[in-house]
Amino acid sequence: MTGRADPRRLDGRRLAYGRPMTDQPIPAQISASTTVDAPPAVVFAILSDPRQHSRIDGSGSVGSVIEGPERLTAKGDTFSVKMKIVVPYKITNHVVELEPDRRIAWRHFGGHRWRYELEPTDDGGTTVTETFDYSRYKPFAAKVLALSGALKRNRHGIEQTLVRLKKAAESDAAA
């Protein structure tokens, strides 16, 4: 095989006729967490600045910001980013959740959300949970997403983004 995902598998589970060979439903969210040795305000400053998204992106798909504010401050804010997944394209995101130093999420035309939730730790750090939420997808679209290998790629991208976010936030906190 040439490194391409086997379309008959979803996160290691064999698929039969496009459905997992298990009674377990395909999850509608993919999440991972990490603990960062930096306060929530430092982490949120990175997440709410679209120009820093390529700094922390672990998927390799996020490029430079084309347009948008220096800081995302309210639901409804928008920003456009150069992307590349196989081919280059531009995507415009809309902030759909925002609570300073606690939560931020955005979505584009696809309807799924990228969400970051921040929980302060007792020692002054932050537990960060990143979630790819496609619970608003219709069942057919969710199956197409699963069969395309996007869920596995997104899980890997989330894990790598959290590694990069941790490094960036800890560096910013020490500066």
Residue frames as qw, qx, qy, qz and C-alpha x, y, z in Angstrom:
[[0.000, 0.890, 0.457, 0.000, 0.00, 0.00, 0.00],
 [0.444, 0.478, 0.010, 0.758, 1.21, 3.58, -0.65],
 [0.180, -0.069, -0.436, 0.879, 0.46, 5.17, 2.73],
 [0.403, -0.266, -0.258, -0.837, -3.16, 5.84, 1.84],
 [0.459, -0.109, 0.642, -0.604, -5.77, 5.00, 4.46],
 [0.039, -0.155, -0.962, -0.220, -7.62, 1.73, 3.90],
 [0.405, -0.192, -0.124, -0.886, -11.23, 2.87, 3.21],
 [0.706, -0.275, -0.610, -0.229, -12.45, -0.37, 4.78],
 [0.572, -0.275, -0.568, 0.525, -11.14, 0.64, 8.19],
 [0.184, -0.825, -0.057, -0.531, -12.10, 3.33, 10.70],
 [0.308, -0.703, 0.501, -0.400, -9.66, 3.83, 13.56],
 [0.051, -0.346, 0.932, -0.098, -8.57, 0.21, 13.24],
 [0.593, 0.210, 0.667, -0.401, -12.09, -1.23, 12.98],
 [0.163, 0.068, 0.814, 0.554, -12.92, -3.16, 9.84],
 [0.447, 0.305, 0.113, -0.833, -15.88, -1.78, 7.91],
 [0.297, 0.246, 0.900, 0.205, -18.57, -3.83, 6.18],
 [0.146, 0.674, 0.600, 0.405, -20.54, -2.05, 3.46],
 [0.091, 0.601, -0.016, 0.794, -19.41, 1.30, 4.87],
 [0.607, -0.676, 0.002, -0.418, -20.45, 0.52, 8.45],
 [0.075, -0.544, 0.779, -0.303, -18.23, -0.51, 11.37],
 [0.690, -0.090, -0.705, -0.135, -18.42, -4.21, 12.14],
 [0.227, -0.110, -0.707, 0.661, -19.48, -3.42, 15.69],
 [0.155, -0.751, -0.639, -0.063, -22.54, -2.20, 17.52],
 [0.328, -0.567, -0.156, 0.739, -20.64, 0.91, 18.58],
 [0.385, 0.884, 0.265, 0.016, -21.74, 4.05, 16.70],
 [0.565, 0.365, -0.015, 0.740, -19.17, 6.19, 14.93],
 [0.297, -0.586, -0.369, 0.657, -18.40, 9.02, 17.37],
 [0.263, 0.869, 0.331, 0.256, -19.58, 12.51, 16.38],
 [0.113, -0.957, 0.253, -0.092, -16.60, 14.15, 18.05],
 [0.842, 0.132, -0.278, 0.443, -12.89, 13.54, 18.24],
 [0.267, -0.925, 0.141, -0.231, -11.08, 15.04, 21.22],
 [0.776, 0.022, -0.375, 0.506, -7.70, 14.99, 22.91],
 [0.348, -0.931, -0.023, -0.112, -6.31, 16.88, 25.89],
 [0.677, 0.209, -0.352, 0.612, -2.99, 18.02, 27.27],
 [0.432, -0.842, -0.207, 0.247, -1.82, 19.98, 30.28],
 [0.473, 0.653, -0.047, 0.590, 0.18, 23.13, 29.59],
 [0.539, -0.446, -0.321, 0.638, 2.46, 24.87, 32.07],
 [0.075, 0.145, 0.131, 0.978, 0.99, 28.28, 31.26],
 [0.258, 0.348, 0.570, -0.698, -2.12, 30.09, 32.53],
 [0.443, 0.575, 0.687, 0.032, -5.36, 30.02, 30.50],
 [0.184, 0.904, 0.050, -0.382, -4.91, 33.66, 29.42],
 [0.143, -0.582, 0.645, 0.474, -1.64, 32.81, 27.65],
 [0.355, 0.140, 0.894, 0.236, -3.14, 29.79, 25.89],
 [0.328, 0.748, 0.550, -0.171, -6.26, 31.75, 24.92],
 [0.046, 0.812, -0.210, -0.542, -4.13, 34.60, 23.53],
 [0.173, -0.280, 0.813, 0.481, -2.63, 32.14, 21.03],
 [0.266, 0.377, 0.882, 0.096, -5.95, 30.52, 20.11],
 [0.202, 0.829, 0.436, -0.288, -7.79, 33.82, 19.68],
 [0.027, 0.740, -0.361, -0.568, -5.11, 35.21, 17.33],
 [0.879, 0.424, 0.184, -0.119, -5.75, 33.72, 13.86],
 [0.420, 0.794, -0.437, 0.045, -2.23, 34.67, 12.77],
 [0.251, -0.536, 0.781, -0.198, -0.84, 32.16, 15.27],
 [0.905, 0.077, 0.253, -0.334, -2.90, 29.21, 14.03],
 [0.797, 0.499, -0.335, 0.060, -0.21, 28.12, 11.55],
 [0.006, 0.641, -0.660, 0.392, 2.30, 28.28, 14.44],
 [0.492, -0.238, 0.720, -0.427, 0.42, 25.59, 16.35],
 [0.842, 0.268, -0.103, -0.456, -1.15, 23.56, 13.53],
 [0.473, -0.376, 0.795, 0.048, -0.16, 19.92, 13.75],
 [0.774, 0.404, 0.473, -0.118, -2.00, 18.80, 10.61],
 [0.417, -0.191, 0.514, 0.725, 0.21, 20.64, 8.15],
 [0.256, 0.588, 0.675, 0.365, -2.85, 22.07, 6.40],
 [0.091, -0.932, -0.295, 0.191, -3.14, 25.57, 7.91],
 [0.557, 0.349, 0.086, 0.749, -1.35, 28.36, 6.10],
 [0.169, -0.043, -0.203, 0.963, -1.33, 32.11, 6.56],
 [0.159, 0.676, 0.581, -0.425, -4.30, 34.27, 7.45],
 [0.303, 0.434, 0.475, 0.703, -5.66, 36.16, 4.46],
 [0.177, -0.502, -0.043, -0.846, -8.05, 38.42, 6.35],
 [0.627, -0.553, -0.548, -0.001, -9.44, 38.81, 9.83],
 [0.310, -0.907, 0.114, -0.263, -8.96, 40.65, 13.09],
 [0.255, 0.553, -0.704, 0.366, -5.77, 40.48, 15.11],
 [0.110, -0.056, 0.858, -0.498, -7.81, 39.03, 17.96],
 [0.401, -0.383, -0.715, -0.425, -11.08, 37.07, 17.92],
 [0.043, -0.115, 0.526, -0.841, -13.20, 38.70, 20.61],
 [0.552, 0.160, 0.372, -0.729, -16.84, 37.76, 19.96],
 [0.541, 0.311, 0.780, 0.053, -19.16, 35.22, 18.42],
 [0.486, 0.820, 0.281, -0.110, -19.65, 36.14, 14.77],
 [0.102, -0.778, 0.475, 0.398, -16.04, 37.23, 14.17],
 [0.912, 0.390, 0.125, 0.020, -14.67, 35.82, 10.92],
 [0.204, -0.715, 0.564, 0.359, -11.24, 35.06, 9.56],
 [0.868, 0.474, -0.072, -0.130, -10.02, 33.56, 6.28],
 [0.524, -0.574, 0.600, 0.187, -7.06, 31.24, 6.04],
 [0.548, 0.502, -0.606, -0.282, -5.02, 29.68, 3.26],
 [0.798, -0.227, 0.523, -0.197, -5.27, 25.90, 3.54],
 [0.466, 0.461, -0.684, -0.319, -3.86, 22.91, 1.73],
 [0.683, -0.081, 0.706, -0.171, -5.21, 19.39, 1.84],
 [0.688, 0.298, 0.575, 0.326, -4.02, 17.89, -1.44],
 [0.336, 0.568, 0.301, 0.688, -4.71, 21.21, -3.25],
 [0.160, -0.110, -0.311, 0.930, -4.50, 24.81, -1.97],
 [0.158, -0.671, -0.596, -0.412, -7.72, 26.61, -1.09],
 [0.051, -0.285, 0.309, -0.906, -9.09, 29.42, 1.07],
 [0.385, -0.505, -0.772, -0.012, -11.55, 28.86, 3.93],
 [0.175, -0.493, 0.143, -0.840, -13.54, 31.42, 5.91],
 [0.405, -0.268, -0.816, 0.312, -14.25, 30.52, 9.53],
 [0.351, -0.637, -0.132, -0.673, -16.93, 31.96, 11.81],
 [0.068, 0.166, -0.768, 0.615, -16.51, 32.08, 15.58],
 [0.566, -0.384, -0.546, -0.483, -19.51, 30.25, 17.08],
 [0.720, -0.612, -0.307, 0.111, -18.44, 29.92, 20.73],
 [0.414, 0.481, -0.319, 0.704, -16.31, 32.29, 22.74],
 [0.594, -0.793, -0.129, -0.043, -15.78, 32.67, 26.47],
 [0.258, 0.808, -0.446, 0.287, -12.47, 34.46, 27.16],
 [0.060, -0.537, 0.785, -0.302, -9.79, 32.25, 28.71],
 [0.619, -0.053, 0.683, -0.383, -12.22, 29.27, 28.75],
 [0.619, 0.326, 0.708, 0.093, -13.52, 28.32, 25.28],
 [0.275, 0.586, -0.282, -0.708, -13.33, 29.21, 21.62],
 [0.580, 0.204, 0.771, 0.163, -14.78, 27.43, 18.59],
 [0.294, 0.514, -0.270, -0.759, -15.16, 28.21, 14.90],
 [0.660, 0.299, 0.689, 0.034, -16.80, 26.61, 11.92],
 [0.077, 0.309, -0.477, -0.819, -16.94, 27.06, 8.16],
 [0.618, 0.137, -0.293, -0.717, -19.44, 26.04, 5.49],
 [0.462, 0.081, -0.881, -0.060, -18.94, 22.33, 6.31],
 [0.659, -0.549, -0.215, -0.468, -20.71, 22.78, 9.63],
 [0.816, -0.256, -0.399, 0.330, -18.17, 21.02, 11.81],
 [0.241, -0.942, 0.119, -0.202, -16.56, 22.91, 14.65],
 [0.644, 0.218, -0.484, 0.551, -13.03, 23.12, 15.89],
 [0.495, -0.807, -0.093, -0.310, -13.29, 23.78, 19.64],
 [0.475, 0.259, -0.593, 0.597, -10.73, 24.47, 22.35],
 [0.597, -0.729, -0.223, -0.250, -11.76, 24.26, 26.00],
 [0.347, 0.467, -0.534, 0.614, -9.45, 25.54, 28.73],
 [0.716, -0.632, -0.280, -0.097, -9.55, 24.46, 32.37],
 [0.002, 0.780, -0.498, 0.378, -7.21, 26.05, 34.91],
 [0.787, -0.085, -0.574, 0.211, -5.15, 23.61, 36.96],
 [0.601, -0.769, -0.189, 0.112, -4.36, 23.99, 40.65],
 [0.671, -0.351, 0.129, 0.640, -0.71, 24.76, 39.89],
 [0.053, 0.728, -0.092, -0.678, -1.45, 27.68, 37.53],
 [0.143, -0.141, 0.783, 0.588, -1.38, 25.71, 34.30],
 [0.612, 0.291, -0.016, -0.735, -4.14, 24.84, 31.86],
 [0.489, 0.112, 0.858, 0.115, -5.73, 21.62, 30.67],
 [0.357, 0.422, -0.307, -0.775, -6.55, 22.13, 26.99],
 [0.564, 0.241, 0.790, -0.006, -9.06, 19.94, 25.16],
 [0.235, 0.351, -0.448, -0.788, -9.28, 20.26, 21.40],
 [0.547, 0.299, 0.755, -0.204, -12.37, 18.79, 19.71],
 [0.170, 0.073, -0.624, -0.759, -13.35, 18.21, 16.11],
 [0.388, 0.309, 0.690, -0.528, -17.16, 18.21, 16.41],
 [0.211, 0.049, -0.642, -0.736, -19.15, 16.99, 13.43],
 [0.162, 0.307, 0.864, -0.366, -22.32, 16.18, 15.38],
 [0.393, 0.552, 0.170, -0.716, -24.29, 18.55, 13.15],
 [0.167, 0.282, -0.767, -0.551, -23.60, 16.41, 10.07],
 [0.851, 0.086, -0.027, -0.517, -26.39, 14.36, 8.56],
 [0.837, -0.250, 0.487, 0.004, -25.72, 10.58, 8.86],
 [0.836, 0.483, 0.153, 0.211, -24.71, 10.15, 5.21],
 [0.262, 0.874, -0.273, 0.304, -22.21, 13.03, 5.38],
 [0.529, -0.664, 0.502, -0.167, -20.75, 11.63, 8.62],
 [0.917, 0.015, 0.387, 0.098, -20.23, 8.25, 6.94],
 [0.649, 0.705, -0.023, 0.285, -18.53, 9.87, 3.95],
 [0.100, -0.871, 0.399, -0.268, -16.26, 11.74, 6.37],
 [0.742, -0.429, 0.509, -0.075, -15.42, 8.51, 8.18],
 [0.899, 0.262, 0.314, 0.156, -14.78, 6.54, 4.99],
 [0.454, 0.856, -0.128, 0.213, -12.55, 9.28, 3.56],
 [0.755, -0.005, -0.334, 0.564, -10.00, 8.80, 6.34],
 [0.017, 0.710, -0.063, 0.701, -10.56, 12.36, 7.59],
 [0.691, -0.681, -0.035, -0.240, -11.36, 11.26, 11.14],
 [0.894, -0.196, -0.028, 0.403, -8.08, 9.41, 11.53],
 [0.474, 0.440, -0.006, 0.763, -6.17, 12.34, 10.00],
 [0.258, -0.771, -0.036, -0.581, -8.01, 14.77, 12.30],
 [0.823, -0.562, -0.070, 0.050, -7.18, 12.71, 15.41],
 [0.777, 0.015, -0.001, 0.629, -3.49, 12.77, 14.45],
 [0.218, 0.607, 0.081, 0.760, -3.68, 16.50, 13.65],
 [0.509, -0.782, -0.091, -0.347, -5.30, 17.26, 17.01],
 [0.863, -0.408, -0.046, 0.293, -2.65, 15.31, 18.91],
 [0.637, 0.169, 0.061, 0.750, 0.15, 17.12, 17.07],
 [0.033, -0.743, -0.138, -0.654, -1.54, 20.53, 17.44],
 [0.650, -0.746, -0.094, -0.110, -1.72, 20.06, 21.19],
 [0.809, -0.185, 0.009, 0.558, 2.01, 19.26, 21.29],
 [0.395, 0.397, 0.138, 0.817, 2.75, 22.46, 19.35],
 [0.300, -0.794, -0.198, -0.491, 0.28, 24.56, 21.38],
 [0.773, -0.590, -0.121, 0.200, 1.88, 23.35, 24.63],
 [0.683, -0.018, 0.065, 0.727, 5.35, 24.31, 23.37],
 [0.158, 0.574, 0.210, 0.775, 4.17, 27.73, 22.12],
 [0.461, -0.793, -0.208, -0.339, 2.22, 28.62, 25.26],
 [0.788, -0.503, -0.082, 0.346, 5.00, 27.54, 27.61],
 [0.559, 0.162, 0.106, 0.806, 7.50, 29.57, 25.58],
 [0.054, -0.683, -0.223, -0.693, 5.21, 32.63, 25.61],
 [0.629, -0.741, -0.214, -0.096, 4.62, 32.29, 29.38],
 [0.775, -0.325, -0.027, 0.541, 8.37, 32.18, 30.03],
 [0.442, 0.463, 0.162, 0.751, 9.06, 35.26, 27.90]]
